[in-house]
Amino acid sequence: MRTLRSKCRSARSRTGVPPVSEVWTAWTFCLVDPAANCQVQRERLAQLNVSTWLCLFLALVSIRPCFAHDAGASYLRLTVSNERIEGRWEIDVHDLHGPLKPDANADGNIAIDELLGRQRALHDYATRHLKVSVDSTVRAIRIIDAEPIIERRLNGTNVILNFLITNVSAPKILQIDYRLLFDIKPQHRGLLQLDSWGQTQTAIFSPDHCTERFDIGMPNPKREFLSFCWQGVWHIWIGFDHILFLVALLLPSVLKREQLTWRAVNRFGEAFFNVFKIVTAFTVAHSITLSLAALEIVRLPSRWVESVIAASVIIAALNNIRPVVRGRPWLIAFGFGLIHGFGFASVLTELGLPHGSLWLALAGFNIGVEAGQLVIVAGFLPLAYALRSTRFYESGLLRYGSLVIALVAGIWFVERTFNLTSK
C-alpha cells in the first residue's frame, strides 16, 4: 500500500501536461487502493490542454469508429420453377474493394466502366463462393448480364448480378453453400430469399453457417424463426452505436443527482428499477418503429436515420456531463428509441420478404435484439453497482467515459451526415 501511495504522490508532484499513459496508470492505482485518497484523476486531467484533447480525438479517428455497422450484407433472391432457377444477387460495391480492387483511379467511387474492366473477375469471384445443389447435384451458375448493373440507394451502391441455373426438372431438394466475402469480412452476412410456387423461405448465412438445405415447397417456420432470433442478437452486438447509446443511458443509473452532484444509490433495487425503466422504454419504442418500418408502413431515408442515431448517442452522453433531462433518462430512451427502431429494421426491409414471412422474421428478430440487449445489461449492472461509490466511477467512467462516447458519436454524425464513407 505504501508503494501505491508513493506513486500517487509522485503523480501529483510532477508538473506539466501528463501523458495519457500516466493518467491511466494513476487511475488504476487509485481504483486498486481507494484509501490512498488520490485525487490524480481530477487534478491531472484538468491539466490536459487543447492539443492533448485534439490528439485523443485524432486517436479515436485512427481506430475508424465509423464502422458502427460495417458488418455489411449481401442479398440473394432465388426463384424456382419447373425447369430453371432464376437468381438476383445484390452486393455492396464497397465490399468488393478487398477482393477485386475495382477502383482503378482510386477516387473512392466505382464507375460502371471500372466494373466493366473487372467484370470477368467479379463473375469468377462470385460464382466461386456460391454453390447450388439441386437434388444432390451441383448445378452450374450462368450470369446473364452483358455488362455490370449498378443500383444506387440511400444506404449505399450495389452491383447486381442476374443469373440462371438451367436443366432442372421439378426440383425437390435445394442446398445452398454461400461463402461470399466471409474470408475477408467475417462479420459479413448473406441474406437469402427463396421463392418456390408461391411460398417463401429465408436464411441467413455466416462464416459459421455457410450451408442451408431446403425442401422445396415445405418451409420450416421454426428454422426461420431461430435464424432471425440469432440475427437480432448479432445485430445488437455489432451495432456499436446502439450499444453506446444504451451504455450512456445506463451509466448514471447507479447514481442519483442531489444538489448538483452525483451520489451513489443506497440499494441495488433502486439501481435495478432505474435500469428497468430505461430498458423498457427503449424496447417499447424501437419495437414500434421496427414493426412499422419492416412492414413498410413508415419509411425514412437511411442516411437521415443513421445520422439521428449518432446524434442520439451524443445527446445521451452529454446529458451525463451537463444534465438537462434530470431524473427521467427513460424519456431519452423512448424518444430516440423510436429512431433506433428504424435502424434495426434495415436488415429486414432490405430482405424484401412478403408480409406472411415478415411477421415471423419480425418477431424472431425483435426477440433476438431484446435478448442481446439483456446480455449487455446483465453484464453492466452488477459491475456498475459495485463501483458506484468510487471516484473512479463518477469522474472516470461517468464523466470522461461519457465524453469519449460523445466524441466517437460526433465522428459518426459527421461521417453519416456528409456521407463520408471509408474505402
C-alpha positions as CSV (number, residue, x, y, z in Angstrom):
1,M,0.0,0.0,0.0
2,R,2.9,2.4,0.7
3,T,4.2,1.8,-2.8
4,L,0.8,2.8,-4.2
5,R,0.6,5.9,-2.1
6,S,4.1,6.9,-3.3
7,K,3.1,6.5,-6.9
8,C,0.0,8.7,-6.3
9,R,2.1,11.4,-4.6
10,S,4.6,11.2,-7.4
11,A,1.9,11.7,-10.0
12,R,0.7,14.8,-8.1
13,S,4.1,16.2,-7.7
14,R,5.1,16.4,-11.3
15,T,4.1,19.4,-13.3
16,G,3.1,20.0,-16.9
17,V,0.6,18.2,-19.1
18,P,0.5,14.5,-18.2
19,P,0.8,11.8,-20.8
20,V,-2.3,9.6,-21.3
21,S,-0.4,6.5,-20.0
22,E,0.5,8.3,-16.8
23,V,-3.1,9.4,-16.2
24,W,-4.4,5.9,-16.9
25,T,-1.7,4.4,-14.5
26,A,-2.7,6.8,-11.7
27,W,-6.4,5.9,-12.3
28,T,-5.6,2.3,-11.9
29,F,-3.6,2.7,-8.7
30,C,-6.4,4.8,-7.1
31,L,-9.0,2.2,-8.1
32,V,-7.0,-0.6,-6.5
33,D,-6.3,1.4,-3.4
34,P,-9.1,3.9,-2.6
35,A,-7.7,4.5,0.8
36,A,-4.7,6.3,-0.8
37,N,-7.1,9.3,-1.2
38,C,-5.6,10.0,-4.5
39,Q,-7.1,12.9,-6.5
40,V,-5.0,12.5,-9.5
41,Q,-7.9,11.8,-11.9
42,R,-9.4,15.3,-11.5
43,E,-6.1,17.2,-10.9
44,R,-4.1,15.7,-13.8
45,L,-6.9,15.5,-16.4
46,A,-7.7,19.2,-15.6
47,Q,-4.3,20.0,-16.9
48,L,-4.9,18.5,-20.3
49,N,-4.7,21.3,-22.9
50,V,-6.4,21.7,-26.2
51,S,-3.6,20.0,-28.1
52,T,-3.8,16.9,-25.9
53,W,-7.5,16.6,-26.3
54,L,-7.0,17.0,-30.1
55,C,-4.5,14.1,-30.1
56,L,-7.1,12.0,-28.2
57,F,-9.7,13.0,-30.8
58,L,-7.4,12.0,-33.7
59,A,-6.6,8.8,-32.0
60,L,-10.3,8.0,-32.0
61,V,-10.5,8.7,-35.7
62,S,-7.5,6.5,-36.3
63,I,-9.3,3.4,-34.9
64,R,-12.0,4.0,-37.5
65,P,-15.1,4.3,-35.3
66,C,-17.2,4.8,-38.5
67,F,-17.6,1.0,-38.5
68,A,-20.6,1.2,-36.3
69,H,-22.5,-1.0,-38.8
70,D,-19.7,-2.1,-41.1
71,A,-20.6,-5.8,-41.0
72,G,-22.4,-5.5,-44.3
73,A,-24.8,-7.8,-46.0
74,S,-25.4,-9.2,-49.5
75,Y,-28.9,-10.1,-50.7
76,L,-29.6,-13.2,-52.8
77,R,-33.0,-14.0,-54.2
78,L,-33.8,-17.3,-55.9
79,T,-37.0,-18.1,-57.8
80,V,-37.6,-21.8,-58.5
81,S,-39.7,-23.0,-61.4
82,N,-40.1,-26.5,-63.0
83,E,-37.2,-26.2,-65.4
84,R,-34.9,-23.5,-64.0
85,I,-33.9,-21.3,-61.1
86,E,-33.5,-17.6,-61.6
87,G,-31.2,-15.6,-59.3
88,R,-30.6,-12.0,-58.4
89,W,-27.6,-11.1,-56.2
90,E,-27.1,-7.7,-54.7
91,I,-23.5,-6.9,-53.4
92,D,-22.3,-3.6,-52.0
93,V,-19.6,-2.3,-54.3
94,H,-17.5,-1.1,-51.4
95,D,-17.3,-4.7,-50.2
96,L,-15.5,-5.5,-53.4
97,H,-12.5,-3.3,-52.7
98,G,-10.7,-6.0,-50.9
99,P,-11.0,-9.0,-53.3
100,L,-11.2,-7.2,-56.7
101,K,-9.7,-3.6,-56.3
102,P,-12.2,-2.3,-58.9
103,D,-11.5,1.4,-58.2
104,A,-8.9,1.9,-60.9
105,N,-8.4,5.6,-60.4
106,A,-8.5,5.5,-56.6
107,D,-11.1,8.3,-56.4
108,G,-13.3,6.4,-53.9
109,N,-16.1,5.9,-56.4
110,I,-16.6,2.8,-58.6
111,A,-18.0,3.6,-62.0
112,I,-19.6,1.3,-64.5
113,D,-16.5,1.4,-66.8
114,E,-14.3,0.4,-63.9
115,L,-16.5,-2.5,-63.1
116,L,-16.6,-3.4,-66.8
117,G,-12.9,-3.8,-66.7
118,R,-13.2,-6.2,-63.7
119,Q,-16.4,-7.9,-64.8
120,R,-14.9,-11.3,-65.5
121,A,-13.0,-11.3,-62.2
122,L,-16.3,-10.3,-60.4
123,H,-18.2,-13.1,-62.0
124,D,-15.4,-15.6,-61.2
125,Y,-15.2,-14.4,-57.6
126,A,-18.9,-14.6,-57.1
127,T,-19.5,-18.0,-58.6
128,R,-16.6,-19.5,-56.7
129,H,-18.3,-18.5,-53.4
130,L,-21.8,-19.8,-54.2
131,K,-22.7,-23.4,-54.9
132,V,-26.3,-24.5,-55.6
133,S,-27.1,-28.2,-55.5
134,V,-30.4,-29.5,-56.9
135,D,-31.4,-32.9,-55.7
136,S,-27.8,-33.6,-54.6
137,T,-26.3,-32.5,-57.9
138,V,-24.2,-29.3,-58.1
139,R,-25.5,-27.1,-60.9
140,A,-23.7,-24.5,-63.0
141,I,-24.4,-20.8,-62.4
142,R,-24.6,-18.7,-65.6
143,I,-24.5,-15.0,-65.1
144,I,-26.6,-13.4,-67.9
145,D,-25.7,-9.7,-67.6
146,A,-23.9,-8.4,-70.7
147,E,-22.5,-5.5,-68.6
148,P,-22.4,-4.5,-64.9
149,I,-25.6,-3.2,-63.4
150,I,-25.3,-0.7,-60.6
151,E,-28.2,0.5,-58.3
152,R,-27.7,3.5,-56.1
153,R,-29.6,3.6,-52.9
154,L,-29.8,5.8,-49.8
155,N,-27.7,3.5,-47.8
156,G,-25.1,2.6,-50.5
157,T,-24.4,1.4,-54.0
158,N,-25.0,-2.2,-55.1
159,V,-23.8,-4.2,-58.1
160,I,-26.5,-6.5,-59.4
161,L,-25.7,-10.0,-60.7
162,N,-28.6,-11.8,-62.5
163,F,-28.1,-15.5,-63.2
164,L,-29.8,-18.7,-64.3
165,I,-29.5,-22.3,-63.3
166,T,-31.0,-24.5,-66.0
167,N,-31.6,-28.1,-66.7
168,V,-33.5,-28.7,-63.5
169,S,-36.7,-30.8,-63.6
170,A,-39.3,-30.3,-60.8
171,P,-36.6,-29.9,-58.1
172,K,-37.4,-31.2,-54.6
173,I,-34.3,-30.6,-52.5
174,L,-32.2,-27.4,-52.8
175,Q,-28.9,-27.0,-51.0
176,I,-27.1,-23.6,-50.9
177,D,-23.4,-23.2,-50.0
178,Y,-22.8,-19.5,-49.6
179,R,-19.3,-18.1,-48.7
180,L,-19.1,-14.7,-50.4
181,L,-16.7,-12.3,-48.5
182,F,-16.5,-14.5,-45.4
183,D,-12.8,-15.0,-46.0
184,I,-12.0,-11.2,-45.7
185,K,-15.0,-9.9,-43.7
186,P,-16.0,-12.4,-41.0
187,Q,-18.9,-10.2,-39.9
188,H,-20.5,-10.2,-43.3
189,R,-23.9,-11.8,-43.7
190,G,-25.6,-13.3,-46.8
191,L,-29.4,-12.9,-46.7
192,L,-31.4,-15.3,-48.8
193,Q,-35.0,-15.2,-50.0
194,L,-36.1,-18.4,-51.8
195,D,-39.4,-18.3,-53.7
196,S,-40.9,-21.5,-54.9
197,W,-44.5,-21.9,-56.2
198,G,-46.0,-19.1,-54.1
199,Q,-44.1,-19.9,-50.9
200,T,-41.1,-18.1,-49.4
201,Q,-38.3,-19.4,-47.3
202,T,-35.4,-17.4,-45.9
203,A,-32.0,-18.0,-44.5
204,I,-29.0,-16.0,-43.1
205,F,-25.5,-17.2,-44.0
206,S,-22.4,-16.5,-41.9
207,P,-18.9,-18.0,-41.6
208,D,-20.2,-20.4,-39.0
209,H,-23.3,-21.3,-41.0
210,C,-22.5,-21.5,-44.7
211,T,-24.8,-24.3,-45.9
212,E,-28.6,-24.5,-45.8
213,R,-30.8,-27.2,-47.1
214,F,-34.4,-26.6,-48.3
215,D,-37.3,-28.9,-49.0
216,I,-38.9,-27.0,-51.9
217,G,-42.5,-26.1,-51.1
218,M,-42.1,-27.1,-47.5
219,P,-41.0,-24.0,-45.4
220,N,-39.6,-24.6,-42.0
221,P,-41.0,-21.9,-39.7
222,K,-39.1,-23.0,-36.7
223,R,-35.7,-22.7,-38.5
224,E,-36.6,-19.3,-39.9
225,F,-37.7,-18.0,-36.5
226,L,-34.5,-19.2,-34.8
227,S,-32.4,-17.9,-37.6
228,F,-33.8,-14.4,-37.2
229,C,-33.6,-14.6,-33.4
230,W,-29.8,-15.1,-33.7
231,Q,-29.5,-12.4,-36.3
232,G,-31.2,-10.0,-33.9
233,V,-28.8,-10.9,-31.2
234,W,-25.9,-10.4,-33.6
235,H,-27.2,-7.1,-34.9
236,I,-27.3,-5.5,-31.4
237,W,-23.8,-6.9,-30.5
238,I,-22.2,-5.4,-33.6
239,G,-24.3,-2.3,-33.6
240,F,-21.8,-0.2,-31.6
241,D,-23.9,3.0,-31.9
242,H,-26.9,1.2,-30.3
243,I,-24.6,-0.2,-27.6
244,L,-23.0,3.2,-26.8
245,F,-26.5,4.8,-26.7
246,L,-27.6,2.2,-24.2
247,V,-24.4,2.5,-22.1
248,A,-24.6,6.3,-22.0
249,L,-28.2,6.0,-20.6
250,L,-27.2,3.3,-18.1
251,L,-24.1,4.9,-16.7
252,P,-26.0,7.2,-14.3
253,S,-28.5,4.5,-13.3
254,V,-26.5,3.6,-10.2
255,L,-26.3,7.2,-9.1
256,K,-28.7,9.9,-8.2
257,R,-28.5,13.7,-8.7
258,E,-28.6,15.7,-5.5
259,Q,-27.7,19.4,-5.1
260,L,-25.8,19.5,-8.5
261,T,-23.7,16.5,-7.6
262,W,-23.9,12.7,-8.2
263,R,-24.3,10.4,-5.3
264,A,-24.4,6.6,-5.2
265,V,-27.8,4.9,-4.7
266,N,-28.2,3.1,-1.4
267,R,-29.9,0.0,-2.6
268,F,-29.5,-2.4,-5.6
269,G,-33.3,-2.4,-6.0
270,E,-33.2,1.4,-6.8
271,A,-30.5,0.9,-9.4
272,F,-32.4,-2.1,-10.9
273,F,-35.6,0.0,-11.2
274,N,-33.7,2.8,-12.9
275,V,-32.3,0.3,-15.4
276,F,-35.7,-1.4,-15.8
277,K,-37.4,1.9,-16.8
278,I,-34.7,2.7,-19.3
279,V,-34.6,-0.7,-21.0
280,T,-38.4,-0.9,-21.1
281,A,-38.8,2.5,-22.6
282,F,-36.1,1.7,-25.2
283,T,-37.6,-1.7,-26.0
284,V,-41.2,-0.4,-26.4
285,A,-40.1,2.5,-28.6
286,H,-37.8,0.6,-31.0
287,S,-40.3,-2.3,-31.2
288,I,-43.0,0.2,-32.5
289,T,-40.8,1.6,-35.3
290,L,-39.1,-1.6,-36.1
291,S,-42.6,-3.1,-36.9
292,L,-43.7,0.0,-38.8
293,A,-40.6,0.1,-40.9
294,A,-40.3,-3.7,-41.5
295,L,-44.0,-3.8,-42.7
296,E,-43.2,-0.7,-44.9
297,I,-46.0,1.3,-43.2
298,V,-43.4,4.1,-42.5
299,R,-40.2,4.6,-44.4
300,L,-37.5,7.1,-43.6
301,P,-34.2,7.8,-45.5
302,S,-31.4,5.5,-44.2
303,R,-28.9,8.4,-44.2
304,W,-31.2,10.5,-42.1
305,V,-31.9,7.7,-39.6
306,E,-28.3,6.8,-39.1
307,S,-27.3,10.5,-38.6
308,V,-30.0,10.9,-36.0
309,I,-28.9,7.7,-34.2
310,A,-25.4,9.2,-33.9
311,A,-26.9,12.4,-32.6
312,S,-28.9,10.5,-30.0
313,V,-25.7,9.0,-28.7
314,I,-24.1,12.5,-28.4
315,I,-27.1,13.8,-26.5
316,A,-27.4,10.9,-24.1
317,A,-23.7,11.1,-23.3
318,L,-23.6,14.9,-22.9
319,N,-26.7,14.7,-20.6
320,N,-24.4,12.8,-18.2
321,I,-22.0,15.7,-18.1
322,R,-24.5,18.6,-18.1
323,P,-27.8,17.0,-17.1
324,V,-30.8,18.7,-18.9
325,V,-33.3,15.8,-18.7
326,R,-32.9,15.1,-15.0
327,G,-34.3,12.1,-13.2
328,R,-36.0,10.8,-16.3
329,P,-33.5,9.2,-18.7
330,W,-36.2,6.9,-19.8
331,L,-37.7,9.8,-21.8
332,I,-34.5,10.0,-23.8
333,A,-34.5,6.2,-24.2
334,F,-38.1,6.3,-25.5
335,G,-37.7,9.3,-27.7
336,F,-34.6,8.2,-29.5
337,G,-35.5,4.6,-29.3
338,L,-38.1,5.3,-31.9
339,I,-35.3,6.3,-34.3
340,H,-33.2,3.3,-33.3
341,G,-36.1,1.1,-34.3
342,F,-35.7,2.3,-37.9
343,G,-32.1,1.4,-37.8
344,F,-32.9,-2.1,-36.5
345,A,-35.4,-2.6,-39.4
346,S,-32.8,-2.1,-42.1
347,V,-31.9,-5.7,-42.4
348,L,-35.5,-6.9,-42.6
349,T,-36.6,-4.3,-45.1
350,E,-33.7,-4.9,-47.4
351,L,-34.6,-8.6,-47.5
352,G,-37.9,-7.7,-49.1
353,L,-40.0,-10.5,-47.6
354,P,-43.7,-10.8,-48.2
355,H,-45.9,-10.0,-45.2
356,G,-46.6,-13.6,-44.4
357,S,-43.0,-14.4,-43.7
358,L,-42.1,-11.0,-42.5
359,W,-44.2,-11.3,-39.4
360,L,-42.3,-14.4,-38.4
361,A,-39.0,-12.8,-39.2
362,L,-40.0,-9.6,-37.3
363,A,-40.9,-11.5,-34.2
364,G,-37.7,-13.5,-34.2
365,F,-35.5,-10.6,-34.9
366,N,-37.1,-8.4,-32.3
367,I,-36.8,-11.1,-29.6
368,G,-33.2,-11.6,-30.6
369,V,-32.5,-7.8,-30.2
370,E,-34.0,-7.9,-26.7
371,A,-32.0,-11.0,-25.7
372,G,-28.8,-9.4,-26.9
373,Q,-29.7,-6.2,-25.1
374,L,-30.4,-8.0,-21.8
375,V,-27.0,-9.7,-22.0
376,I,-25.3,-6.3,-22.2
377,V,-27.4,-5.0,-19.2
378,A,-26.7,-8.2,-17.2
379,G,-23.0,-7.6,-17.6
380,F,-23.1,-3.9,-16.9
381,L,-25.4,-3.5,-13.9
382,P,-23.6,-5.6,-11.3
383,L,-20.2,-4.1,-12.2
384,A,-21.5,-0.6,-12.2
385,Y,-23.3,-1.1,-8.8
386,A,-20.1,-2.5,-7.3
387,L,-18.1,0.6,-8.4
388,R,-20.8,3.3,-7.9
389,S,-19.2,4.7,-4.7
390,T,-15.7,5.1,-6.1
391,R,-14.4,8.3,-7.5
392,F,-13.2,6.3,-10.5
393,Y,-16.8,5.6,-11.5
394,E,-18.1,9.2,-11.1
395,S,-15.1,11.0,-12.5
396,G,-13.6,8.4,-14.8
397,L,-16.4,6.3,-16.2
398,L,-19.4,8.7,-15.9
399,R,-17.8,12.0,-16.8
400,Y,-14.8,11.1,-19.0
401,G,-16.4,7.9,-20.3
402,S,-19.4,10.0,-21.5
403,L,-17.1,12.5,-23.1
404,V,-15.3,9.8,-25.1
405,I,-18.7,8.3,-26.1
406,A,-19.8,11.8,-27.3
407,L,-16.5,12.3,-29.3
408,V,-16.9,8.9,-31.0
409,A,-20.6,9.6,-31.8
410,G,-19.6,13.0,-33.1
411,I,-17.3,11.4,-35.7
412,W,-20.2,9.1,-36.7
413,F,-22.5,12.0,-37.0
414,V,-20.2,14.0,-39.3
415,E,-19.5,10.9,-41.5
416,R,-23.1,10.0,-41.8
417,T,-24.5,13.5,-42.3
418,F,-21.9,14.3,-45.1
419,N,-21.8,10.7,-46.4
420,L,-18.1,10.4,-45.7
421,T,-17.6,6.7,-46.2
422,S,-14.3,5.0,-45.9
423,K,-13.0,2.7,-48.5
